Amino acid sequence: GSPYTQDEYNQVVMTQLTELWSNYGELFEIWFDGGNLPPEKGGREIEDLLLKLQPQAVVFQGNPARMSCVRWIGNERAHAPEVCWNRTDAGTGSDGMAERTGELYAGRFDGKDWVPGEADMPNRDQNSSYQGGWIWRADQDAALYPPEELLERYFTSVGRGCNLLLGMVVDNRGLVPEADVAQFTRFGELVKGLYAKRVAHAVGRGKQFMLEVPKGARPNLLSVQEDLTCGELIRSFSLHGFDSKAWHTLATEANMGHRRLVRFIPGNYEKYRLDCWDTRDWADPVIRDCSLYEAP
């Protein structure tokens, strides 16, 4: 058994957290990662210390009895549900040792609290890497995900309205390994490439938006963002293309949220139309951005 008591361990934790939360300025986000025991289970009043020292920090997970600011998406593959709402009826306090599904992780359109999803993943293969890819070990560069795979995970996380948290290991020099630097650099280039050629753009309040494109343009990517300061109102939307004779449905999606990326088959269309079909209380949503791209 351990030579230390639970109370002694708790005091070490509180001392460490006090140092970390006091000496390094204002912190943007704090992860509990399921490791925050409430006092009734033998833990300390960590939430009270957090509110005292870092009251503006976004909180990931933690004690489910107290609301999280962002919630775990239920897996470490950056794979959010296709329909993923910002509202929910509860935060998540899972220890992350097993994948989870259901409304708690996908959110609810009519949830009572605003707890956006955060989708995390390591940059190394979870099955073949040490500690699931989160911790560095020598001679495992072959386990790095190809940048193209990271791009797919970008679509299933950012493209479904979530924040993407991508693991970055540090080696025995205290540096990010060169192979990982090359991977992240290429991944960044691929993401930039998605948005390099915008051919149409619209913003504003309403349920229908027309998108005029230059002659010969063949977009294949739609990026739409709802202005969430006005609430998450859209339950479903669709994209249509006009070929001089008729309108053709190119994509139909559920929620829009912070951002929805929709890939579709390009065609010879003169113009495009975005329709928002179902909104909360039939209100007109505010579209922060609606853009068509010719993506690689």
URJOKA-V478182 format. One line per field, one symbol per residue. burial: I if it has 24 or more other ideal C-beta (glycine too) atoms within 12 Angstrom, else O. A space follows every 50 residues. Layout:
BEGIN
burial = ???
END
This chain:
BEGIN
burial = OOOOOOOOOOOOIIOOIOOOIOOOOOOOIIIIIOOIIOOOOOIIOIIOII OOIIOOIIIIIIIIOIIIIIIIIIIIIIIIIOIIIIIIOIIIIIOIOOOI OOOIIIIIIOIOIIIIIIIIIIIIIIOOIOOIIIOIOOOIOOIIIOIOII IIIIIIIIIIIIIIIIIIIOOOOOOOIOIIOOIIOOIOOIIOOIIOOOII IIOOOOIIIOIOIOOOIIIIIIIIIIIIOOOIIIIIIIIIIOOOOOOOOI IOIIIIIIIIIIIIOOOOIIIIIIIIOOIOOOOOIIIIIIIIIIIO
END
